[in-house]
Amino acid sequence: MEIAALYILILSLFAFLGYKKPGIAVLTMPVVCLLLVYAAILLEFFEIIVFSLVLFVITLAAVLLAKREPDSEQWPQKSAKWMLIGLAVVLWIAAAGAVFFSGGVSSLVPFIIFSGVLFILIVLIISCGLSSRYTIAAHVISTISSSMRQNLPLPMALESAAGEPKDRRSRILRAIKKWLVQGYSLSESIKRGYPKCPGYAAAMITAAERIDQLPLALAAIKADMLAKADEKRKLRPVHPLYPLILITFTLVIMFAIAWKVLPTFSSVLIEMTEGAPLPFATRLLLRVTDYGLLIGLVFAIILIMIVPVSICIKLRPRRPQKPYLLSLTGDFIKWHLPVLHWFEKNYSMVQTVELLRLSLNAGCTVNDAIANTLDLDVNNCFRKLLQKWLKKVEAGDNIAAAAKESGLGSTLAWAFDDKVNQGNTLSILETLESFYRSNYSYYVNLARFIMWPCVTIAMGIMVGFVVFAIFSPGVAIIHNMVELVYP
């Protein structure tokens, strides 16, 4: 009874600390859990280990539920999220190992299938959340754009638009209004009151605010967000995760059969045919499955790394001014891969040309217009090309020649070429913006239509080879039995 009371006291204390003082809870809770585990091993009272696990989860849940200002550092909440993700991964690995060593591959297959179904549900929930996030962002930007277009006082307009409901949209609008009333600019108010705002939208608002072109920029951002929200809602006949699920399921079945069934076929075939080997396809499959443990380990490590990283990339907004290490790494990889390089450059050109047009239309010099583009949420490698272009222009080089020498392409250089189109830069930039935007959408759809048939053919070849290799020994055994009966 005293031990149960002590458990409840410790649990209540850390739940209170997690909600009121999340930083202290995150720092002290792991130490307490380790001490509890040590005491459980020392006293051989293993129920304490279960209590330490419950304490770990309850404390982190309280930290995630703790009230905080939108612009606070939030490091306890970030640490709690990563700790919970790490705990889930460790528990999954431990469960998979326990199932494998207790029941073998035959028990591991249902476990992996169940894990796959659970993973799909998690991905679908995250996809739904992302679609909702784009819809919320479009609503917030649309409200701000409409208020500015009607020349309404922005704080009062946001307060009126928020209304009485206390849903997420209303809370975001009230948070932005709070910082506007305190004298902050619109871009800074959005960063503080709406930290989950997509990075490219926040960057475009910051750059447009500097050149007094907010209404036009907000209209463009609103159109992009509505398009992305509609794209997320579209039903696709084949989910992008289908190839991964099929390949994983095929590999599990293949390793299970190669481990349990094919050796029996081999011994039967050798006895019936006086040493006849297995068919070539089956021998090749067995050679592959000899490294099954290594292949499975590599596949599991890749999956464990990809899942949390992809979730982090999808849910965490980018910071153009202070990019995360993960963003820098991803930008570098995408920029140097053959096909993705074109998509990254084209998408960055859409935003760059749009802001160049807005800046020049507002009366900025070319130097200032290029400098404004450095704050956009574009690929970091592309930003280096813009910096190189700016240095050349500030050094007195020809604008068009500097753009071409910096690697920004001849089309952008053509817009600033005084010899060819003197005085038509703005109209050409508008044309280029439409060209890059439509070109990007066209090639995205084209790549999707080309890749899916290729993936389907590759999956068909792989599944067909596995099926042929598995059933070939059975056919060989039946053939030899027929020869014995009908010589």
MARTIDREN-922312 format. One record per residue (C-alpha): residue number from 1; residue in one letter; x, y, z. Coordinates in Angstrom, 3 decimals. Layout:
<lumbas>
{lumba NUM, A, {X, Y, Z}};
...
</lumbas>
This chain:
<lumbas>
{lumba 1, M, {0.000, 0.000, 0.000}};
{lumba 2, E, {2.837, 2.358, 0.871}};
{lumba 3, I, {4.590, 1.527, -2.416}};
{lumba 4, A, {1.418, 2.248, -4.408}};
{lumba 5, A, {1.023, 5.587, -2.628}};
{lumba 6, L, {4.658, 6.414, -3.415}};
{lumba 7, Y, {4.066, 5.525, -7.086}};
{lumba 8, I, {1.052, 7.832, -7.278}};
{lumba 9, L, {2.965, 10.630, -5.535}};
{lumba 10, I, {5.936, 10.425, -7.942}};
{lumba 11, L, {3.635, 10.179, -10.954}};
{lumba 12, S, {1.565, 13.178, -9.827}};
{lumba 13, L, {4.705, 15.203, -9.119}};
{lumba 14, F, {6.184, 14.656, -12.582}};
{lumba 15, A, {2.840, 15.178, -14.306}};
{lumba 16, F, {2.580, 18.540, -12.508}};
{lumba 17, L, {6.204, 19.411, -13.369}};
{lumba 18, G, {5.669, 18.419, -16.995}};
{lumba 19, Y, {2.676, 20.732, -17.299}};
{lumba 20, K, {3.986, 23.688, -15.283}};
{lumba 21, K, {7.787, 23.385, -15.620}};
{lumba 22, P, {8.400, 21.281, -18.744}};
{lumba 23, G, {12.121, 22.051, -18.898}};
{lumba 24, I, {12.773, 20.736, -15.391}};
{lumba 25, A, {10.628, 17.658, -16.069}};
{lumba 26, V, {12.479, 16.767, -19.284}};
{lumba 27, L, {15.872, 17.087, -17.573}};
{lumba 28, T, {15.061, 15.199, -14.358}};
{lumba 29, M, {12.661, 12.505, -15.551}};
{lumba 30, P, {15.246, 10.320, -17.419}};
{lumba 31, V, {17.489, 10.307, -14.331}};
{lumba 32, V, {14.599, 9.229, -12.099}};
{lumba 33, C, {13.565, 6.506, -14.568}};
{lumba 34, L, {17.124, 5.135, -14.701}};
{lumba 35, L, {17.300, 5.104, -10.893}};
{lumba 36, L, {13.978, 3.245, -10.748}};
{lumba 37, V, {15.204, 0.639, -13.246}};
{lumba 38, Y, {18.423, 0.224, -11.254}};
{lumba 39, A, {16.414, -0.223, -8.049}};
{lumba 40, A, {14.150, -2.783, -9.755}};
{lumba 41, I, {17.138, -4.859, -10.863}};
{lumba 42, L, {18.833, -4.526, -7.478}};
{lumba 43, L, {15.720, -5.486, -5.493}};
{lumba 44, E, {14.425, -7.956, -8.122}};
{lumba 45, F, {11.112, -6.112, -8.045}};
{lumba 46, F, {10.476, -5.839, -11.782}};
{lumba 47, E, {7.084, -4.149, -11.483}};
{lumba 48, I, {9.065, -0.952, -10.941}};
{lumba 49, I, {10.290, -1.160, -14.556}};
{lumba 50, V, {6.689, -1.013, -15.770}};
{lumba 51, F, {6.077, 1.964, -13.491}};
{lumba 52, S, {9.173, 3.747, -14.855}};
{lumba 53, L, {7.847, 3.262, -18.397}};
{lumba 54, V, {4.461, 4.689, -17.371}};
{lumba 55, L, {6.227, 7.607, -15.668}};
{lumba 56, F, {8.237, 8.234, -18.851}};
{lumba 57, V, {5.143, 8.371, -21.076}};
{lumba 58, I, {2.948, 10.381, -18.666}};
{lumba 59, T, {5.653, 13.004, -18.089}};
{lumba 60, L, {6.295, 13.480, -21.811}};
{lumba 61, A, {2.552, 13.709, -22.486}};
{lumba 62, A, {2.255, 16.413, -19.812}};
{lumba 63, V, {5.181, 18.288, -21.391}};
{lumba 64, L, {3.479, 18.216, -24.794}};
{lumba 65, L, {0.239, 19.522, -23.252}};
{lumba 66, A, {2.007, 22.325, -21.351}};
{lumba 67, K, {0.860, 25.864, -22.118}};
{lumba 68, R, {3.436, 28.025, -23.854}};
{lumba 69, E, {3.737, 31.197, -25.855}};
{lumba 70, P, {3.782, 30.618, -29.619}};
{lumba 71, D, {7.172, 32.337, -29.986}};
{lumba 72, S, {8.877, 30.587, -27.056}};
{lumba 73, E, {11.845, 28.311, -27.612}};
{lumba 74, Q, {9.759, 25.146, -27.020}};
{lumba 75, W, {12.822, 22.920, -26.631}};
{lumba 76, P, {11.119, 20.751, -23.966}};
{lumba 77, Q, {8.258, 19.967, -26.341}};
{lumba 78, K, {10.663, 19.146, -29.169}};
{lumba 79, S, {12.704, 16.898, -26.884}};
{lumba 80, A, {9.537, 15.175, -25.663}};
{lumba 81, K, {8.414, 14.452, -29.233}};
{lumba 82, W, {11.749, 12.891, -30.162}};
{lumba 83, M, {11.827, 10.877, -26.938}};
{lumba 84, L, {8.373, 9.452, -27.639}};
{lumba 85, I, {9.342, 8.624, -31.224}};
{lumba 86, G, {12.505, 6.925, -29.961}};
{lumba 87, L, {10.503, 4.964, -27.389}};
{lumba 88, A, {8.053, 3.806, -30.075}};
{lumba 89, V, {10.921, 2.640, -32.320}};
{lumba 90, V, {12.645, 0.792, -29.460}};
{lumba 91, L, {9.395, -0.902, -28.420}};
{lumba 92, W, {8.720, -1.956, -32.029}};
{lumba 93, I, {12.214, -3.441, -32.409}};
{lumba 94, A, {11.895, -5.233, -29.068}};
{lumba 95, A, {8.466, -6.599, -30.006}};
{lumba 96, A, {9.716, -7.768, -33.417}};
{lumba 97, G, {12.698, -9.484, -31.798}};
{lumba 98, A, {10.522, -11.174, -29.184}};
{lumba 99, V, {8.083, -12.421, -31.836}};
{lumba 100, F, {10.923, -13.680, -34.037}};
{lumba 101, F, {12.771, -15.579, -31.307}};
{lumba 102, S, {9.588, -17.050, -29.829}};
{lumba 103, G, {7.750, -18.138, -32.974}};
{lumba 104, G, {10.211, -17.743, -35.823}};
{lumba 105, V, {9.435, -16.308, -39.239}};
{lumba 106, S, {5.926, -17.785, -39.264}};
{lumba 107, S, {5.014, -15.537, -36.332}};
{lumba 108, L, {6.990, -12.573, -37.637}};
{lumba 109, V, {4.991, -12.320, -40.889}};
{lumba 110, P, {1.630, -11.449, -39.208}};
{lumba 111, F, {3.447, -9.017, -36.921}};
{lumba 112, I, {5.008, -7.204, -39.888}};
{lumba 113, I, {1.656, -7.134, -41.704}};
{lumba 114, F, {-0.010, -5.638, -38.632}};
{lumba 115, S, {2.832, -3.098, -38.314}};
{lumba 116, G, {2.422, -2.202, -41.981}};
{lumba 117, V, {-1.308, -1.591, -41.564}};
{lumba 118, L, {-0.624, 0.545, -38.484}};
{lumba 119, F, {2.042, 2.486, -40.381}};
{lumba 120, I, {-0.386, 3.153, -43.246}};
{lumba 121, L, {-2.977, 4.470, -40.784}};
{lumba 122, I, {-0.377, 6.804, -39.249}};
{lumba 123, V, {0.633, 8.072, -42.697}};
{lumba 124, L, {-3.004, 8.665, -43.646}};
{lumba 125, I, {-3.594, 10.603, -40.421}};
{lumba 126, I, {-0.504, 12.734, -41.090}};
{lumba 127, S, {-1.616, 13.323, -44.700}};
{lumba 128, C, {-5.035, 14.423, -43.456}};
{lumba 129, G, {-3.336, 16.763, -40.986}};
{lumba 130, L, {-1.163, 18.239, -43.734}};
{lumba 131, S, {-4.202, 18.853, -45.918}};
{lumba 132, S, {-5.923, 20.533, -42.978}};
{lumba 133, R, {-2.806, 22.618, -42.336}};
{lumba 134, Y, {-2.772, 23.930, -45.903}};
{lumba 135, T, {-6.487, 24.714, -45.655}};
{lumba 136, I, {-5.963, 26.620, -42.396}};
{lumba 137, A, {-3.001, 28.517, -43.864}};
{lumba 138, A, {-5.063, 29.429, -46.927}};
{lumba 139, H, {-7.887, 30.675, -44.673}};
{lumba 140, V, {-5.518, 32.827, -42.584}};
{lumba 141, I, {-3.784, 34.313, -45.635}};
{lumba 142, S, {-7.137, 34.861, -47.367}};
{lumba 143, T, {-8.510, 36.704, -44.319}};
{lumba 144, I, {-5.465, 38.971, -44.108}};
{lumba 145, S, {-5.510, 39.587, -47.875}};
{lumba 146, S, {-9.214, 40.491, -47.908}};
{lumba 147, S, {-8.787, 42.867, -44.966}};
{lumba 148, M, {-5.869, 44.679, -46.608}};
{lumba 149, R, {-7.617, 44.836, -49.975}};
{lumba 150, Q, {-10.581, 46.595, -48.330}};
{lumba 151, N, {-8.263, 48.986, -46.421}};
{lumba 152, L, {-9.632, 47.815, -43.051}};
{lumba 153, P, {-7.642, 48.225, -39.811}};
{lumba 154, L, {-5.937, 44.839, -39.705}};
{lumba 155, P, {-6.142, 44.119, -35.920}};
{lumba 156, M, {-9.865, 44.925, -35.794}};
{lumba 157, A, {-10.518, 42.966, -38.992}};
{lumba 158, L, {-8.740, 39.886, -37.637}};
{lumba 159, E, {-10.630, 40.128, -34.339}};
{lumba 160, S, {-13.928, 40.304, -36.230}};
{lumba 161, A, {-12.964, 37.422, -38.513}};
{lumba 162, A, {-11.988, 35.264, -35.521}};
{lumba 163, G, {-15.480, 35.649, -34.057}};
{lumba 164, E, {-16.709, 33.608, -31.121}};
{lumba 165, P, {-15.639, 30.062, -32.113}};
{lumba 166, K, {-12.500, 28.784, -30.438}};
{lumba 167, D, {-11.279, 26.553, -33.237}};
{lumba 168, R, {-7.704, 26.582, -34.500}};
{lumba 169, R, {-8.320, 29.231, -37.162}};
{lumba 170, S, {-9.782, 31.659, -34.640}};
{lumba 171, R, {-6.895, 31.113, -32.224}};
{lumba 172, I, {-4.355, 31.816, -34.976}};
{lumba 173, L, {-6.104, 35.017, -36.063}};
{lumba 174, R, {-6.301, 36.254, -32.460}};
{lumba 175, A, {-2.623, 35.428, -31.905}};
{lumba 176, I, {-1.592, 37.426, -34.997}};
{lumba 177, K, {-3.819, 40.305, -33.888}};
{lumba 178, K, {-2.191, 40.251, -30.435}};
{lumba 179, W, {1.268, 40.922, -31.890}};
{lumba 180, L, {-0.042, 43.504, -34.371}};
{lumba 181, V, {-1.536, 45.497, -31.492}};
{lumba 182, Q, {1.849, 45.466, -29.760}};
{lumba 183, G, {3.409, 47.238, -32.753}};
{lumba 184, Y, {5.033, 44.360, -34.632}};
{lumba 185, S, {5.004, 44.219, -38.420}};
{lumba 186, L, {2.709, 41.782, -40.207}};
{lumba 187, S, {5.513, 39.378, -41.113}};
{lumba 188, E, {6.834, 39.335, -37.548}};
{lumba 189, S, {3.313, 38.961, -36.146}};
{lumba 190, I, {2.716, 35.942, -38.375}};
{lumba 191, K, {6.015, 34.378, -37.271}};
{lumba 192, R, {5.113, 34.871, -33.608}};
{lumba 193, G, {1.380, 34.227, -33.716}};
{lumba 194, Y, {1.402, 31.500, -36.369}};
{lumba 195, P, {4.726, 29.632, -36.091}};
{lumba 196, K, {3.340, 26.721, -38.142}};
{lumba 197, C, {2.829, 28.964, -41.176}};
{lumba 198, P, {4.455, 27.344, -44.239}};
{lumba 199, G, {7.999, 28.610, -44.678}};
{lumba 200, Y, {7.624, 29.819, -48.266}};
{lumba 201, A, {4.540, 31.877, -47.329}};
{lumba 202, A, {6.256, 33.542, -44.361}};
{lumba 203, A, {9.339, 34.265, -46.485}};
{lumba 204, M, {7.292, 35.769, -49.324}};
{lumba 205, I, {5.338, 37.974, -46.886}};
{lumba 206, T, {8.580, 39.196, -45.298}};
{lumba 207, A, {10.083, 40.059, -48.675}};
{lumba 208, A, {6.891, 41.663, -50.025}};
{lumba 209, E, {6.427, 43.752, -46.886}};
{lumba 210, R, {9.832, 45.290, -47.427}};
{lumba 211, I, {8.812, 46.583, -50.873}};
{lumba 212, D, {5.208, 47.478, -49.927}};
{lumba 213, Q, {3.659, 44.843, -52.208}};
{lumba 214, L, {1.783, 42.803, -49.619}};
{lumba 215, P, {-1.649, 42.633, -51.356}};
{lumba 216, L, {-0.226, 41.147, -54.558}};
{lumba 217, A, {2.034, 38.747, -52.663}};
{lumba 218, L, {-0.812, 37.607, -50.402}};
{lumba 219, A, {-3.034, 36.964, -53.427}};
{lumba 220, A, {-0.328, 34.798, -55.028}};
{lumba 221, I, {0.298, 32.887, -51.776}};
{lumba 222, K, {-3.429, 32.307, -51.328}};
{lumba 223, A, {-3.729, 30.832, -54.837}};
{lumba 224, D, {-0.751, 28.506, -54.257}};
{lumba 225, M, {-2.081, 27.287, -50.912}};
{lumba 226, L, {-5.559, 26.603, -52.247}};
{lumba 227, A, {-4.015, 24.642, -55.121}};
{lumba 228, K, {-1.940, 22.562, -52.693}};
{lumba 229, A, {-4.921, 21.952, -50.428}};
{lumba 230, D, {-6.983, 20.777, -53.419}};
{lumba 231, E, {-4.115, 18.531, -54.534}};
{lumba 232, K, {-3.989, 16.905, -51.092}};
{lumba 233, R, {-7.716, 16.174, -51.200}};
{lumba 234, K, {-7.572, 14.355, -54.542}};
{lumba 235, L, {-8.210, 10.629, -54.434}};
{lumba 236, R, {-5.444, 8.665, -56.132}};
{lumba 237, P, {-6.166, 5.195, -57.561}};
{lumba 238, V, {-2.740, 3.971, -56.400}};
{lumba 239, H, {-1.262, 5.226, -53.143}};
{lumba 240, P, {2.464, 6.141, -53.278}};
{lumba 241, L, {3.110, 3.705, -50.409}};
{lumba 242, Y, {1.679, 0.766, -52.350}};
{lumba 243, P, {5.018, -0.253, -53.999}};
{lumba 244, L, {6.834, -0.107, -50.652}};
{lumba 245, I, {4.167, -2.208, -48.931}};
{lumba 246, L, {4.106, -4.767, -51.747}};
{lumba 247, I, {7.897, -5.075, -51.849}};
{lumba 248, T, {8.093, -5.451, -48.058}};
{lumba 249, F, {5.377, -8.108, -48.009}};
{lumba 250, T, {7.009, -9.985, -50.908}};
{lumba 251, L, {10.416, -9.964, -49.228}};
{lumba 252, V, {8.986, -11.274, -45.951}};
{lumba 253, I, {7.126, -14.104, -47.715}};
{lumba 254, M, {10.194, -14.873, -49.831}};
{lumba 255, F, {12.533, -15.150, -46.842}};
{lumba 256, A, {10.009, -17.251, -44.919}};
{lumba 257, I, {9.562, -19.751, -47.766}};
{lumba 258, A, {13.289, -19.846, -48.550}};
{lumba 259, W, {14.026, -20.592, -44.907}};
{lumba 260, K, {11.332, -23.204, -44.205}};
{lumba 261, V, {10.033, -24.684, -47.483}};
{lumba 262, L, {12.764, -24.675, -50.142}};
{lumba 263, P, {15.312, -26.725, -48.122}};
{lumba 264, T, {12.693, -29.491, -47.838}};
{lumba 265, F, {12.068, -29.333, -51.577}};
{lumba 266, S, {15.816, -29.556, -52.158}};
{lumba 267, S, {16.238, -32.695, -50.032}};
{lumba 268, V, {13.197, -34.369, -51.654}};
{lumba 269, L, {14.434, -33.553, -55.148}};
{lumba 270, I, {17.929, -34.868, -54.394}};
{lumba 271, E, {16.543, -38.152, -53.032}};
{lumba 272, M, {14.175, -38.670, -55.961}};
{lumba 273, T, {16.578, -37.789, -58.762}};
{lumba 274, E, {19.824, -39.041, -57.285}};
{lumba 275, G, {21.483, -35.674, -56.766}};
{lumba 276, A, {19.677, -33.386, -59.206}};
{lumba 277, P, {20.101, -29.738, -58.202}};
{lumba 278, L, {17.345, -27.239, -57.681}};
{lumba 279, P, {16.294, -25.113, -60.677}};
{lumba 280, F, {18.527, -22.128, -61.429}};
{lumba 281, A, {15.931, -19.528, -60.374}};
{lumba 282, T, {15.473, -21.274, -57.027}};
{lumba 283, R, {19.232, -21.505, -56.445}};
{lumba 284, L, {19.545, -17.792, -57.228}};
{lumba 285, L, {16.743, -17.004, -54.784}};
{lumba 286, L, {18.458, -19.065, -52.088}};
{lumba 287, R, {21.708, -17.194, -52.722}};
{lumba 288, V, {19.879, -13.936, -52.107}};
{lumba 289, T, {18.161, -15.214, -48.984}};
{lumba 290, D, {21.493, -16.380, -47.550}};
{lumba 291, Y, {22.035, -12.692, -46.795}};
{lumba 292, G, {18.470, -12.285, -45.529}};
{lumba 293, L, {19.463, -11.130, -42.065}};
{lumba 294, L, {21.790, -8.469, -43.461}};
{lumba 295, I, {19.222, -7.309, -46.040}};
{lumba 296, G, {16.489, -7.199, -43.401}};
{lumba 297, L, {18.714, -5.248, -41.021}};
{lumba 298, V, {19.619, -2.671, -43.683}};
{lumba 299, F, {15.976, -2.387, -44.771}};
{lumba 300, A, {14.825, -1.932, -41.160}};
{lumba 301, I, {17.475, 0.734, -40.477}};
{lumba 302, I, {16.494, 2.648, -43.619}};
{lumba 303, L, {12.810, 2.437, -42.689}};
{lumba 304, I, {13.479, 3.526, -39.105}};
{lumba 305, M, {15.470, 6.517, -40.367}};
{lumba 306, I, {13.092, 7.516, -43.156}};
{lumba 307, V, {9.857, 7.465, -41.154}};
{lumba 308, P, {10.753, 9.991, -38.400}};
{lumba 309, V, {12.750, 12.164, -40.813}};
{lumba 310, S, {9.879, 12.337, -43.309}};
{lumba 311, I, {7.385, 13.130, -40.533}};
{lumba 312, C, {9.709, 15.855, -39.247}};
{lumba 313, I, {10.109, 17.342, -42.739}};
{lumba 314, K, {6.362, 17.343, -43.372}};
{lumba 315, L, {5.299, 18.813, -40.034}};
{lumba 316, R, {8.111, 21.290, -39.300}};
{lumba 317, P, {8.114, 24.590, -41.248}};
{lumba 318, R, {11.347, 25.560, -42.957}};
{lumba 319, R, {13.449, 28.521, -41.805}};
{lumba 320, P, {14.879, 30.324, -44.858}};
{lumba 321, Q, {16.998, 32.720, -42.783}};
{lumba 322, K, {18.352, 30.034, -40.409}};
{lumba 323, P, {17.868, 26.697, -42.180}};
{lumba 324, Y, {17.980, 23.498, -40.182}};
{lumba 325, L, {20.781, 21.019, -40.790}};
{lumba 326, L, {18.194, 18.583, -42.130}};
{lumba 327, S, {16.985, 21.216, -44.617}};
{lumba 328, L, {20.541, 21.957, -45.761}};
{lumba 329, T, {21.250, 18.257, -46.257}};
{lumba 330, G, {18.000, 17.676, -48.131}};
{lumba 331, D, {18.543, 20.723, -50.360}};
{lumba 332, F, {22.076, 19.567, -51.213}};
{lumba 333, I, {20.930, 16.052, -52.117}};
{lumba 334, K, {17.965, 17.229, -54.204}};
{lumba 335, W, {20.075, 19.834, -55.998}};
{lumba 336, H, {22.715, 17.300, -57.107}};
{lumba 337, L, {20.412, 14.457, -58.153}};
{lumba 338, P, {19.759, 14.383, -61.939}};
{lumba 339, V, {15.958, 14.669, -62.125}};
{lumba 340, L, {15.230, 16.388, -58.812}};
{lumba 341, H, {17.728, 19.126, -59.696}};
{lumba 342, W, {15.476, 20.338, -62.516}};
{lumba 343, F, {12.367, 20.361, -60.303}};
{lumba 344, E, {14.163, 22.194, -57.489}};
{lumba 345, K, {15.541, 24.845, -59.835}};
{lumba 346, N, {12.221, 25.328, -61.617}};
{lumba 347, Y, {10.274, 25.658, -58.349}};
{lumba 348, S, {12.825, 28.148, -57.007}};
{lumba 349, M, {12.653, 30.131, -60.245}};
{lumba 350, V, {8.872, 30.501, -59.868}};
{lumba 351, Q, {9.252, 32.278, -56.532}};
{lumba 352, T, {12.315, 34.267, -57.614}};
{lumba 353, V, {10.767, 35.623, -60.806}};
{lumba 354, E, {7.548, 36.479, -58.967}};
{lumba 355, L, {9.345, 38.522, -56.307}};
{lumba 356, L, {11.642, 40.168, -58.862}};
{lumba 357, R, {8.572, 41.360, -60.744}};
{lumba 358, L, {6.914, 42.673, -57.570}};
{lumba 359, S, {10.111, 44.429, -56.460}};
{lumba 360, L, {10.760, 46.116, -59.789}};
{lumba 361, N, {7.096, 47.082, -60.061}};
{lumba 362, A, {7.415, 48.785, -56.650}};
{lumba 363, G, {10.302, 50.913, -57.920}};
{lumba 364, C, {13.213, 48.992, -56.383}};
{lumba 365, T, {16.574, 48.924, -58.067}};
{lumba 366, V, {17.801, 45.666, -59.555}};
{lumba 367, N, {20.278, 45.280, -56.671}};
{lumba 368, D, {17.514, 45.604, -54.083}};
{lumba 369, A, {15.209, 43.307, -56.059}};
{lumba 370, I, {17.856, 40.569, -56.135}};
{lumba 371, A, {18.634, 41.122, -52.446}};
{lumba 372, N, {14.940, 40.633, -51.620}};
{lumba 373, T, {14.974, 37.195, -53.252}};
{lumba 374, L, {17.633, 35.995, -50.793}};
{lumba 375, D, {14.958, 35.803, -48.068}};
{lumba 376, L, {12.733, 33.462, -50.079}};
{lumba 377, D, {12.204, 29.843, -49.100}};
{lumba 378, V, {14.136, 28.374, -52.026}};
{lumba 379, N, {16.736, 25.646, -52.300}};
{lumba 380, N, {19.861, 26.665, -50.400}};
{lumba 381, C, {22.098, 25.833, -53.390}};
{lumba 382, F, {19.913, 28.030, -55.595}};
{lumba 383, R, {20.222, 30.822, -53.025}};
{lumba 384, K, {23.994, 30.689, -53.497}};
{lumba 385, L, {23.479, 31.333, -57.223}};
{lumba 386, L, {21.365, 34.382, -56.353}};
{lumba 387, Q, {24.099, 35.625, -54.017}};
{lumba 388, K, {26.650, 35.188, -56.780}};
{lumba 389, W, {24.408, 37.118, -59.185}};
{lumba 390, L, {23.989, 39.936, -56.653}};
{lumba 391, K, {27.761, 40.228, -56.136}};
{lumba 392, K, {28.362, 40.470, -59.875}};
{lumba 393, V, {25.655, 43.117, -60.332}};
{lumba 394, E, {26.972, 45.156, -57.395}};
{lumba 395, A, {30.447, 44.906, -58.923}};
{lumba 396, G, {29.138, 46.632, -62.061}};
{lumba 397, D, {28.725, 43.644, -64.399}};
{lumba 398, N, {25.988, 43.518, -66.987}};
{lumba 399, I, {22.793, 42.220, -65.360}};
{lumba 400, A, {21.911, 39.723, -68.091}};
{lumba 401, A, {25.472, 38.447, -68.469}};
{lumba 402, A, {25.841, 38.140, -64.697}};
{lumba 403, A, {22.634, 36.076, -64.476}};
{lumba 404, K, {23.867, 33.709, -67.170}};
{lumba 405, E, {27.340, 33.390, -65.635}};
{lumba 406, S, {25.831, 32.703, -62.209}};
{lumba 407, G, {23.996, 29.649, -63.534}};
{lumba 408, L, {20.470, 31.092, -63.406}};
{lumba 409, G, {19.741, 30.283, -67.032}};
{lumba 410, S, {19.410, 32.174, -70.276}};
{lumba 411, T, {15.659, 32.810, -69.892}};
{lumba 412, L, {16.120, 34.980, -66.803}};
{lumba 413, A, {19.056, 36.708, -68.489}};
{lumba 414, W, {16.830, 37.422, -71.495}};
{lumba 415, A, {14.389, 39.340, -69.251}};
{lumba 416, F, {17.172, 41.772, -68.258}};
{lumba 417, D, {18.855, 42.045, -71.666}};
{lumba 418, D, {18.607, 45.726, -72.700}};
{lumba 419, K, {19.711, 45.022, -76.258}};
{lumba 420, V, {16.862, 42.633, -77.019}};
{lumba 421, N, {13.914, 43.912, -74.985}};
{lumba 422, Q, {14.624, 47.338, -73.647}};
{lumba 423, G, {11.889, 48.473, -71.245}};
{lumba 424, N, {9.930, 45.196, -71.330}};
{lumba 425, T, {11.467, 43.551, -68.282}};
{lumba 426, L, {8.284, 43.541, -66.180}};
{lumba 427, S, {6.095, 42.009, -68.878}};
{lumba 428, I, {8.738, 39.388, -69.666}};
{lumba 429, L, {9.095, 38.502, -65.982}};
{lumba 430, E, {5.333, 38.036, -65.781}};
{lumba 431, T, {5.503, 35.751, -68.815}};
{lumba 432, L, {8.389, 33.804, -67.294}};
{lumba 433, E, {6.482, 33.393, -64.038}};
{lumba 434, S, {3.549, 31.795, -65.869}};
{lumba 435, F, {5.947, 29.705, -67.960}};
{lumba 436, Y, {7.876, 28.310, -64.989}};
{lumba 437, R, {4.702, 27.637, -63.018}};
{lumba 438, S, {2.939, 25.756, -65.832}};
{lumba 439, N, {6.169, 24.012, -66.832}};
{lumba 440, Y, {6.660, 22.727, -63.297}};
{lumba 441, S, {3.101, 21.378, -63.055}};
{lumba 442, Y, {3.345, 19.768, -66.502}};
{lumba 443, Y, {6.575, 17.897, -65.778}};
{lumba 444, V, {5.404, 16.817, -62.312}};
{lumba 445, N, {2.376, 15.140, -63.897}};
{lumba 446, L, {4.513, 13.754, -66.737}};
{lumba 447, A, {7.015, 12.244, -64.301}};
{lumba 448, R, {4.171, 10.725, -62.315}};
{lumba 449, F, {2.634, 9.146, -65.434}};
{lumba 450, I, {6.021, 7.745, -66.522}};
{lumba 451, M, {7.161, 6.477, -63.136}};
{lumba 452, W, {4.025, 4.545, -62.192}};
{lumba 453, P, {4.118, 2.160, -65.204}};
{lumba 454, C, {7.854, 1.606, -64.627}};
{lumba 455, V, {7.265, 0.841, -60.947}};
{lumba 456, T, {4.406, -1.503, -61.855}};
{lumba 457, I, {6.581, -3.383, -64.376}};
{lumba 458, A, {9.456, -3.653, -61.872}};
{lumba 459, M, {7.121, -4.972, -59.170}};
{lumba 460, G, {5.604, -7.458, -61.607}};
{lumba 461, I, {9.045, -8.758, -62.605}};
{lumba 462, M, {10.116, -9.126, -58.980}};
{lumba 463, V, {6.926, -10.870, -57.862}};
{lumba 464, G, {6.937, -13.092, -60.955}};
{lumba 465, F, {10.536, -14.163, -60.370}};
{lumba 466, V, {9.838, -14.995, -56.714}};
{lumba 467, V, {6.727, -17.017, -57.619}};
{lumba 468, F, {8.587, -18.862, -60.392}};
{lumba 469, A, {11.546, -19.624, -58.109}};
{lumba 470, I, {9.259, -20.897, -55.341}};
{lumba 471, F, {7.094, -23.176, -57.510}};
{lumba 472, S, {9.865, -24.511, -59.778}};
{lumba 473, P, {11.026, -27.174, -57.256}};
{lumba 474, G, {7.452, -28.428, -56.882}};
{lumba 475, V, {7.107, -28.702, -60.662}};
{lumba 476, A, {10.438, -30.541, -60.850}};
{lumba 477, I, {9.336, -33.006, -58.149}};
{lumba 478, I, {6.002, -33.653, -59.927}};
{lumba 479, H, {7.857, -34.145, -63.229}};
{lumba 480, N, {10.175, -36.734, -61.670}};
{lumba 481, M, {7.239, -38.523, -60.023}};
{lumba 482, V, {5.490, -38.723, -63.398}};
{lumba 483, E, {8.632, -40.237, -64.948}};
{lumba 484, L, {8.756, -42.833, -62.175}};
{lumba 485, V, {5.121, -43.800, -62.711}};
{lumba 486, Y, {5.225, -43.636, -66.526}};
{lumba 487, P, {8.802, -44.507, -67.547}};
</lumbas>
